[in-house]
Amino acid sequence: MNQGDGTFIQEQRYASLGARYLTVMDMNNDGYDDILKMYYGPELSLLFSNGDGTFAIGPGGEDIIAIPMDFSGSLHSWDVNHDDYQDLLIWGNKTIYTDSVNYYIQPVIATYVNNADTTFQSGVEYLHGSSIDDFLQDVDTGYFNSDSEIDLLMTDRQNNRIILANNGDGSFSLIKSFIKDYLLPVTCGDVNGDDYSDIIISDSAGTRDYEMFSGGEAFRVNFAIRLALSEVLAQRAGARLQTLVIDEGFGSQDALGRQRLIEAINNVKADFAKILVITHIEALKDAFPTRIEVEKTPRGSIINIV
């Protein structure tokens, strides 16, 4: 239990009620958050809050209510339809049989609208791919278009990012896919309550302050933020992005860093009418199909279009 001073105490322990996935929401409209949990099977179990840090369980220590679901996966609660009741988002993998023997694994994300009476409406599903490489690794929330709905950002096993717009009724529409983005993970949030968005950056060494990144790392972070902000502005304007200018910066990268930046540029080139890369590094000449080469001579600069 939260003591209100940054410390916690253990109020109650339920040793026999194991779970792989957990979330909380008020399932019976009594003003207390109840526990929703799943193990490996597609069955959602409910533990109703007594309002004092303890939860109602059966006489033998079993779950009170078990709701059959279509599949198992990570649980997330949010009010998807603005009715002041928390709804359930499940993302994971669903087994689909093509006949009595053969089947395939389908990555899926689904919304179940809360009826506030310990039941849910039938799930609204969004299917993503159909292979093991399409398995979902993470799902996050944010505002990615000009409406007031909370949207979804999915990441699959191939490190693809998929942005889904919330239609306000439990269903989703595809906004954008970012393919093979090898840049550092970056997110924003107000972590100190000052109403300003702070930048949170993570790599293989963990999370660090922006000032602690090297010049090459900081360039990749800045590049990722510029792309993200450009996408947000384009979505709000409802128009295609016109020009992306990358002025130097490759000199701060090692060979692997340069290769990753080139891959990232090629992956987003369809989003821009034109991408202009300015560099003095000879090794990058063959990385892009069209070049404007500037050669300095005693009589001035010569421009060649290759």
N, C-alpha and C positions, 0 to 999 in steps of 0.2 A: 504493500500500500504506500502511495506517495504521501510523505509527511509535509509537503509544501515547502521544504527547505533544501531540496536537492538530494534527500536521502529517502530510502525505502525500507520497509519492514515486511517480512513474510507473514501474511495473515492466515493463509490456509494452504495446505498442500494436498493434491489429489494424485496419489502415486499410481493408481491403476488406470487413469484416463489418459492414455497416450495420444499424441497427435503429431502429424507432420506439418500440417498447415493450420494457421490460426488467424482469426480476425474477431472484431467485436462490433456489435450493433444492438440496438434495442428491438428485440423481436416481438415483444408482447405489449408494447406501448405503455410500460409502467414507469418510464423515466430513467431506467437503469440499463447500462450496457451489458448485454449477455455475451457469452462466449460461443463462437461458431468454430468448429474444428473438423478436420478431415485427417484420416490416416492415409493408407494407400488405396483403399477401395472407394468407389464413387458413392459414398454415403456421408451426408452432412449431419453432424451431431450438435445438439444445442445444450448448453448449460445455462440455466436461468439464474440471474443475479438475485440474491436475497437483499441487496441494498446495503450490506455491511461488510463487503469483502469476501463473502462466502457465496457458494453456488449450490443450487438444488440438484441432487443426484438421487438415483434410485436406491432402494433399500439394500441392494447388494453392491452398491458402489458403481452402478452402471449409468450410462447416459440416460437422460430423461426422454428425449425425443431424437429420433433418427430419421432424416429425410433422404430418400433415394434421389441421387442426381445422375446426370448423363455421363459424367466423367469426374476424375479427381484432378486437383491442381491447386496452385497458390490462390489464396483468398484475399480479397480487398473489398472494403466497404466504402460506399459513397452514395450520395443522393443524386442519382442519375436523372430523375424526372422532376425534381424540385417539389416534392410533396411532403417534405420534412421527415421522411422515413429513409433510413439508410438502406440502400440496395446492395446486392452482392455481385461482385465481379470475380469470376473464376477463369484462370488461364492455365493451360497445360496441354495434354495430349489425349486424344480420344481414339479408341479402337473402333474402326469401322469394318464390318465384315462384308465382303463382296459375295460370299456364299457361306455354306455351313462350315467350311474349312479355312478358306483364304481370307486374309484381312490386311489392312494397312493402318499405320498410325497417322492420325490427322492432327496437326497443331491447331488449337482452337482457343478463342477467347469468347466468353459468354457473360451476359448480364441477366440476373434474376431479380425482378422487381419485388420488393418487400410489401406484402399485404398487411403488415403490422398485426398479424394474428397467428404467428408461428408458421406461416406458409408463404410460398413465393409463386409468382406467375411463371409460366413456362419460359425457359431461357431463350434469349435472342443471341444467336451465334454469329461470330465472324471467323471464317476459316482462313488460315495462312499457310500456303504451300501444301505439300503432300509428301515430303521426304524427311529423313532423319536430320538433314542439314537445316531444315526449316523450324526445328524445335525452338520454342520460345525460351529465352534465357532470363528476360527481365521485362517488366511492364511498369512504366511510370506515368504520372499524370501532369498536365500542364495546360496552358491556354495557347493554342497554336493557330487560331484564326480569329476573325473579328467579332465573333459572337461571345456570349457569356457562359457557354458550356465548357465544362472541364473535359479536355480531350486526352487521348492516350498516346504514349510513345513506347513502342515495342522494340525489343532487341532480340534477334534470333541467333542461332548457333553460328551462323556465318558472319556475325557482327553487323548485319543489316539493321538499319533503323527504319521503322514504319510508323508514320503518324496517322492516327485514326481520329476523325472528327466525330464528336458525340452529337447525335441527332436529337437528343433530348427525350427519347422514348425507350432507351435501352439498346438501340441499334447504333451502328457506326458506319462511316463512309471513309474510304481511303483518301487522304490528302496528299501524302508524299512518301516516297521511299528513298532512303539514302543507302547506296550499295557500297559495302566494304569500306567503311570509314575507319581508317586506322589511327585517326587523331586521338589525342588524349581526351578522356571523358571529362566533360565540363557541364556543370549545372549551376543554376542561380537560385537563391532563396534568402529571405531575411533572417539570418541566423542570430542577430543580436537585438531584434525588436526595434530598430530605429527607422523603419519604413523605407529603407534603401535595400535594393537587391545586392546581395553579396555574391562573390564568385567562388565556387567550390571546385577544386581541380584534383584529380586523382590519377595516378599511374601505378606502375608495378611497385614503386617505393611507398605507396600509400598516399594520403592526403596531405598537401603542404600549402603554406601560404604562397600567393602569387610571387611575392618578392624573392622566394627561395628557389625559383626555377632559373636554370641557366638561360643564356641568350637564345640558344637554339630551341629549348623547350618552350620558352615564353613566346617565340615566334609561332610555333605550332598552336599554342593555346590561343593567341590572338587571331590566328587564321581561322580556327574553329569557331570562335565567337563571332567573327565577321560574317562567316557563312550562315551561322544560325540567325543572326539579326537580319541579314539580307532576306532569308526565307520568311521570317515573320513579317517584315515590311511588305514583301511581295504578296503574301497571303492576304494581308489587310487591304492592300490596294487592288487586289484582284487582277494583277498584271504580271507579265513575265519580267524577270530581272534583265536589264539591258547589258551592263558592262561590269566585269570584275577586273580590277587592276591589282596585280601583285608586284610591288616594286622592291626588287632585291629580296634579301632574307635567306636565300638558298646558301649563301656563303657561311651561315651560322650552323648549317646542318652537316652531319656526317653522311656517308654514302647511303645508309639505311634511311635516315631522316629525309634525304632528298627524294629517294624512291617512293616513300610513303606520301610525301606531298604531291609528287607527280601523279600517283594513283588517285589521290583525293581530288585533284584538279580535273582529271579525266572523268571521274565519277560524277562530278557536278556540272560538266560542260553543257549538258542538255538544258540546264536551268537558266543559262545566260545566253543572250544574243551574241556576246563577244567576251572572250577572256584575254587579257593582255598581261603577259609575264615579262618583266624587265629583269635581266640578269647579265652578269659578266662571266659566268662560269661556262667554259667551252664544252664541258661534258654534257650540258643540258641541251645542246643544239638539236640533237636528234630526238629529243623527248616530245616535241610538238611538231605537227605536220606543216604548219605555215610559220615562217620566220621573217622578221625584218632585221637584217644585219647592218649595223652601223660600224664603219671602218674609219678610223682617224688617219688622215694624211697631212703632209705639210701644207697642202692647199685647202684643207678643210675636211669635213666629214663626207663620206660616200655612203649612200643608203642602197642596199640591195634587198629585194623581196624574193625569198627562196620558197 
